[in-house]
């Protein structure tokens, strides 16, 4: 859904959703607020810092692999001193899910004012319902 919001159908077919999602994560790690409403993202201008043969260079999104983009995201998060910590909502939901073994694969993500859950096994829905029912939401 996130990729569809920020990319055109042509960009999705050209780059693929995995690469575009990684590029969006890179933009967020660099301090860009994607929730500001500037749509769509100009993926042609995105440059990725990659390390090849011991040398670091900036390459176009077309020339970077998903793994290289993921490594650039990690490096940007480490380098960005203003990178936010884990949002209290994500901490609360993650803690609630950790109590049940069937929910261990569920991922929690926060973008802007939205919290999303992913990787929910069909058999885990009853446990998810129980976990969220007892959830204490953070104030603010």
Secondary structure, DSSP 8 states (H G I E B T S, - for coil): -HHHHHS-HHHHHHH-HHHHHHHHHHHHHTT--GGG---S--GGG-EEEEEETTEEEEEEGGGS-HHHHHHHHHHHHHH-TT-----HHHHHHHHHHHTSGGGTT-EEEEETTEEEEE---GGGHHHHHHHHHT------
